[in-house]
Amino acid sequence: MAWNEPGNNDKDPWNPDKNRNNGSGRPDADREKDTEKNDPWGRPSGGKEQGPPDLDEAFQKLMGMLGVKKGRKAGGPNNGGSGMSGKLGGGLIAIILIALIALWASTGVYQVDQQERGVVLRLGKYHSTVMPGLHWNPPMIDSVSKVNVTKVRSHDHKALMLTVDDAIVEVGVSVQYSVQDPKDFLINVRNPEESLAQATESALRHVVGSSEMDQILTEGRELLAAEVKTRLQDYSTAYGTGLLISKVNVENTQAPNQVQEAFDDVIKAKEDELRVRNEAESYANGIIPEARGRAQRIREEAEAYRSEIVARASGQADRFDRLYREYVKAPEVTRRRLYIETMESVYKGVNKVVVDTEGGNNMMYLPLDQLMKQRPGSSDGTGSNGAGNIGTLTDQVIEEIRKRQGTTVRREGRN
């Protein structure tokens, strides 16, 4: 018979109290000897008990620490052990459940950074978009995806394209973009960045295909970038990618490598043409205002001359009218006055010879200095042939006197 069978309860190694209280009525010393003799673990007799730990006692201590009181049901000691084991199993299950719930709840705590937004999906369906901060969502029910909405991303694209004038050009652009709507970025399109790459190529080919080669290679690059940006943003909005196109830069526009040298010559010729045109316009801008200024000055001088002539003629006419009125009053006096004024104006700038024939003493004034200057050959009337010059000078003086005397006689005869 085994030691743990029902009829052998007095030999239970896990319950010493049961061995002591088995109702045999034997003294404790005898019971201890029997216990030592019937020890199933084969321990040597004598000394302290060194068997396996008492599991019931350990569970009871654990339940006492948890606040569960020990209780036994009626019907014998075996029934009491079964009730204790049931309560112990229920407490462990409750502890395990509480621990699992705490662990489950702790995995639902998360933090969203300042530059991010959290998109919450509840059972696979969009629920909400959370702002930066500390949040909690039930795990395995809600899933949270964080999206950086402040980071500026970049996409480069380069390809050969055909222009409207059937020329092939190589165009390279760089697109800078950011996430505007986290919900659309995660849900609407499976791969928004791939969609952006295809939309970039489509928009660029459309704009280049409607432009001429010269505009793309020279001064039309800024206009090309603006049109591509507008069209690309329209595509992104229509697709619902949630992206915002911030800038489009045209990095490079050139002809294919096979004809690059010829295109370089054409571009240099166009640059020379533009330089010469600018120089001509600069020269024209300097000459035309100067010519206009001279024309304006001549016009104003003509206007001044006309005003002067008109004013002088008007003054002379008015003077003539006044002289005529005075002449009507005293003709002889007026005539003499006019004669004197006229002679004064005539003789003011010429050499004078005065001959007085009525007074008895002839007084003559001859401008010898002027006559000497007018004589050819010498400026001062001196030289090696001074004797011959004196005779010539005398003849000129006599001839000048005769001419002037004849002029005076004719004038007096007229008077």
C-alpha positions in Angstrom: 0.0 0.0 0.0 1.4 3.4 -0.9 2.0 6.0 1.7 -0.5 8.5 0.2 -3.5 6.1 -0.1 -6.7 6.9 1.9 -6.1 4.2 4.4 -2.6 5.4 5.2 -3.4 9.0 6.2 -1.1 8.7 9.2 2.0 8.6 6.9 1.3 11.8 4.8 4.7 13.5 4.5 3.2 16.8 3.4 0.9 17.2 6.5 2.7 16.6 9.8 -0.3 17.9 11.8 -2.4 15.2 10.3 0.1 12.6 11.5 0.0 14.0 15.0 -3.8 14.1 15.1 -4.6 10.8 13.5 -6.6 9.5 16.5 -4.3 6.6 17.3 -3.8 7.8 20.9 0.0 7.0 20.8 2.5 9.3 22.3 4.3 11.9 20.2 7.7 10.1 20.6 6.3 6.9 19.1 4.7 8.8 16.3 8.0 10.5 15.5 9.7 7.1 15.5 7.1 5.8 13.1 7.5 8.8 10.9 11.2 8.3 10.8 10.8 4.6 10.0 8.2 5.3 7.2 9.9 8.4 5.6 9.3 8.0 1.8 12.3 10.1 1.0 14.8 7.7 2.6 16.2 10.2 5.0 18.3 8.9 7.9 16.7 8.8 11.3 17.6 11.3 13.8 18.2 15.0 13.4 15.8 17.6 12.0 13.3 17.1 9.2 14.8 18.0 5.8 12.0 17.0 3.4 10.4 19.1 0.6 8.6 22.3 1.5 5.1 22.2 2.7 3.1 23.6 -0.3 -0.1 24.0 1.6 1.6 26.1 4.2 3.3 28.2 1.5 0.0 28.8 -0.2 -1.7 29.7 3.1 1.0 32.3 3.8 0.6 33.8 0.3 -3.2 33.9 0.8 -2.7 35.5 4.2 -0.5 38.2 2.7 -3.2 38.8 0.1 -5.9 39.1 2.8 -7.6 35.8 2.1 -8.6 34.0 5.3 -8.2 30.3 5.8 -11.4 28.4 5.8 -12.5 24.7 5.9 -15.7 23.1 4.9 -17.5 20.4 7.0 -17.0 16.8 6.1 -13.5 16.0 7.2 -10.0 17.2 6.8 -9.7 16.3 3.1 -12.7 18.4 2.2 -11.1 21.4 3.9 -7.9 21.0 1.9 -9.9 21.0 -1.4 -11.8 24.2 -0.5 -8.5 25.9 0.3 -7.0 24.9 -3.0 -10.0 26.3 -4.9 -9.8 29.6 -3.2 -6.1 29.7 -3.8 -6.6 29.0 -7.5 -9.2 31.7 -7.8 -6.9 34.3 -6.2 -4.1 33.4 -8.5 -6.3 33.8 -11.6 -7.5 37.2 -10.4 -3.9 38.3 -9.8 -2.9 37.1 -13.3 -5.9 38.8 -14.8 -5.1 42.1 -13.0 -1.4 41.9 -14.1 -2.4 41.2 -17.7 -4.9 44.1 -17.7 -2.2 46.5 -16.3 0.3 45.3 -18.9 -2.3 45.8 -21.7 -3.2 49.3 -20.5 0.5 50.3 -20.2 1.2 49.5 -23.8 -1.5 52.0 -24.9 0.4 55.1 -23.6 2.3 57.0 -26.3 3.6 60.5 -27.0 3.4 62.7 -30.1 6.2 65.1 -30.7 5.7 68.8 -31.5 6.4 68.4 -35.2 4.2 65.3 -35.6 0.5 64.4 -35.8 -1.0 61.1 -34.8 -3.6 59.4 -37.0 -5.7 56.9 -35.0 -7.4 53.9 -36.6 -9.9 52.0 -34.6 -10.4 48.5 -35.8 -8.9 49.5 -39.1 -11.2 52.6 -39.6 -10.2 56.2 -39.3 -11.1 57.6 -35.9 -9.3 60.9 -35.2 -6.1 62.9 -35.6 -4.3 63.7 -32.3 -2.2 66.8 -31.7 1.3 66.8 -29.9 1.3 65.6 -26.3 0.8 62.5 -24.2 -2.1 60.2 -25.2 -3.6 56.8 -24.5 -5.5 54.5 -26.8 -6.6 51.0 -26.2 -4.0 48.6 -27.6 -5.0 46.0 -30.2 -8.1 48.1 -30.8 -6.6 51.4 -31.9 -3.5 51.7 -34.0 -1.6 55.1 -34.1 0.6 56.2 -36.9 2.8 59.3 -36.4 3.4 61.6 -39.4 5.9 64.5 -39.4 4.1 67.5 -40.8 7.0 70.1 -40.6 9.8 68.3 -42.4 10.4 69.6 -45.9 11.0 66.6 -48.2 12.6 66.8 -51.6 12.2 64.9 -54.9 14.5 65.2 -57.9 13.5 64.4 -61.4 15.5 64.5 -64.7 14.5 63.4 -68.2 14.6 64.1 -71.9 11.6 65.9 -73.2 10.2 67.1 -76.5 9.3 70.8 -76.9 6.6 72.4 -79.0 9.1 73.2 -81.8 10.1 69.5 -82.0 13.4 69.9 -80.2 14.7 67.5 -77.5 15.9 69.1 -74.3 17.1 67.6 -71.0 15.3 69.1 -68.0 16.1 68.5 -64.3 13.8 69.8 -61.5 13.8 69.6 -57.7 10.4 69.5 -55.9 10.2 70.5 -52.2 7.0 69.5 -50.4 5.6 68.7 -46.9 2.6 66.8 -45.5 -0.4 69.1 -45.2 -3.1 66.6 -44.2 -1.8 63.5 -42.3 -5.1 61.6 -42.8 -5.1 61.9 -46.6 -1.3 61.1 -46.6 -1.8 57.8 -44.8 -5.2 56.6 -46.0 -6.2 58.0 -49.4 -3.2 56.9 -51.4 -1.1 53.8 -50.9 2.2 55.5 -51.8 1.9 59.3 -51.9 5.6 59.9 -52.7 5.5 57.6 -55.7 2.3 59.3 -56.9 4.1 62.6 -56.5 7.0 61.4 -58.7 4.6 60.4 -61.4 2.7 63.6 -61.1 6.0 65.6 -61.4 6.9 63.9 -64.6 3.4 64.4 -66.1 3.3 68.1 -65.1 6.8 68.7 -66.4 6.2 67.1 -69.7 3.0 69.0 -70.2 4.7 72.4 -69.6 7.8 71.6 -71.6 5.7 70.2 -74.5 3.8 73.5 -74.7 7.0 75.7 -74.6 9.7 76.5 -77.2 13.3 75.4 -76.8 14.7 78.9 -76.6 12.4 79.8 -73.7 13.4 76.7 -71.7 17.2 77.1 -72.3 17.4 80.8 -71.7 15.0 83.2 -70.0 11.9 81.0 -69.5 13.2 78.9 -66.6 11.4 80.9 -63.9 8.1 80.8 -65.8 8.6 77.0 -66.3 9.1 76.4 -62.6 6.0 78.5 -61.7 3.8 76.6 -64.2 5.1 73.2 -63.0 4.4 74.1 -59.4 0.8 75.2 -60.1 0.0 72.1 -62.1 1.7 69.7 -59.7 -0.3 71.1 -56.7 -3.5 70.7 -58.7 -2.6 67.0 -59.4 -1.8 66.4 -55.7 -5.1 67.9 -54.6 -7.1 65.9 -57.1 -5.4 62.7 -56.0 -5.9 63.5 -52.3 -2.3 62.8 -51.3 -2.4 65.4 -48.5 0.9 67.0 -49.8 1.7 70.7 -50.1 4.1 71.7 -52.8 6.2 74.5 -51.4 8.7 75.2 -54.2 9.9 73.9 -57.6 13.4 74.6 -58.7 14.6 74.1 -62.3 18.1 72.7 -61.6 19.3 72.2 -65.2 18.1 72.7 -68.8 20.3 71.7 -71.6 20.4 70.0 -74.9 21.3 66.4 -75.3 25.0 65.6 -75.0 25.2 64.6 -78.7 24.4 68.2 -79.9 25.6 70.1 -76.8 28.4 71.9 -78.6 26.1 73.2 -81.4 23.6 74.4 -78.8 26.4 76.2 -76.9 27.3 78.1 -80.0 23.7 79.1 -80.6 23.4 80.2 -77.0 26.6 82.3 -77.2 25.4 83.9 -80.4 22.1 84.8 -78.7 24.0 86.2 -75.8 26.1 88.3 -78.1 23.0 89.5 -79.9 21.5 90.5 -76.6 24.7 92.3 -75.5 24.9 94.3 -78.7 21.2 95.2 -78.5 21.7 96.4 -75.0 24.7 98.5 -76.0 22.8 100.0 -78.9 19.9 100.8 -76.6 22.2 102.4 -74.1 23.8 104.5 -76.8 20.4 105.5 -78.1 19.3 106.4 -74.6 22.3 108.7 -74.3 22.0 110.3 -77.8 18.3 110.8 -78.1 17.9 112.9 -74.9 20.8 115.1 -75.9 19.4 115.7 -79.4 16.0 116.4 -77.9 17.7 118.9 -75.5 19.4 120.7 -78.4 16.2 120.8 -80.4 14.4 122.3 -77.4 17.1 124.9 -77.0 17.0 125.9 -80.7 13.2 126.1 -80.5 13.4 128.3 -77.4 16.0 130.5 -79.0 13.8 130.9 -82.1 10.9 131.8 -79.9 13.1 134.4 -78.1 14.4 135.8 -81.5 10.8 136.0 -82.8 9.7 137.8 -79.7 12.7 140.1 -79.9 12.1 141.0 -83.5 8.4 141.5 -83.0 9.0 143.7 -79.9 11.7 145.7 -81.8 9.5 146.2 -84.8 6.6 147.2 -82.6 8.9 149.6 -80.8 10.2 151.1 -84.0 6.7 151.5 -85.4 5.7 153.2 -82.2 8.8 155.4 -82.4 8.1 156.3 -86.0 4.5 157.2 -85.1 5.7 159.5 -82.4 8.4 161.1 -84.7 5.9 161.6 -87.3 3.7 163.5 -84.9 6.7 165.7 -83.9 7.7 166.1 -87.5 4.2 167.5 -88.3 4.6 170.0 -85.6 8.2 171.1 -86.5 9.5 169.6 -89.7 12.9 171.4 -89.9 13.9 170.7 -86.4 12.9 167.1 -86.7 14.8 166.7 -89.9 18.0 168.2 -88.5 17.7 166.0 -85.4 17.3 162.9 -87.5 20.3 163.8 -89.6 22.5 164.4 -86.6 21.5 161.1 -85.0 22.1 159.2 -88.2 25.6 160.8 -88.7 26.4 160.0 -85.1 25.6 156.3 -85.5 27.6 156.2 -88.8 30.8 157.9 -87.5 30.8 156.2 -84.2 32.8 153.2 -85.4 35.0 154.7 -88.2 38.2 156.9 -88.4 37.4 160.6 -88.6 38.8 163.6 -90.6 37.7 167.1 -89.6 38.2 170.0 -92.1 37.1 173.5 -91.1 37.0 175.7 -94.2 34.8 178.6 -92.9 36.8 179.6 -89.9 40.0 180.7 -91.8 42.3 178.3 -90.0 42.3 174.9 -91.5 42.5 172.2 -88.9 43.0 168.6 -90.0 43.0 165.4 -88.1 44.6 162.5 -89.8 44.7 158.9 -88.4 48.3 158.3 -89.2 48.6 155.3 -86.9 45.8 153.6 -88.8 47.4 154.5 -92.1 50.7 153.1 -91.1 49.1 149.8 -90.0 47.2 149.5 -93.4 50.5 150.0 -95.3 51.9 146.7 -96.6 55.4 145.6 -95.8 55.9 146.7 -92.3 53.8 147.1 -89.2 55.7 150.1 -87.6 56.8 152.0 -90.7 60.5 151.5 -90.1 63.1 149.4 -91.8 65.9 149.4 -94.3 63.9 151.2 -97.0 62.5 153.9 -94.7 63.2 156.8 -97.1 61.1 155.3 -99.9 58.2 154.5 -97.5 58.0 158.1 -96.4 57.3 159.2 -100.0 54.7 156.6 -100.4 53.1 157.6 -97.1 53.0 161.3 -98.2 51.2 160.4 -101.4 48.6 158.4 -99.5 48.0 161.2 -97.1 47.5 163.7 -99.9 45.2 161.4 -101.8 43.1 160.8 -98.6 42.8 164.5 -98.0 41.6 165.1 -101.5 39.0 162.4 -101.3 37.7 163.7 -98.0 37.6 167.3 -99.2 35.7 166.2 -102.3 33.3 164.3 -100.1 32.7 167.3 -97.9 32.2 169.7 -100.8 29.6 167.3 -102.3 27.8 167.1 -99.0 27.7 170.9 -98.6 26.5 171.2 -102.2 23.6 168.9 -101.4 22.7 170.9 -98.4 
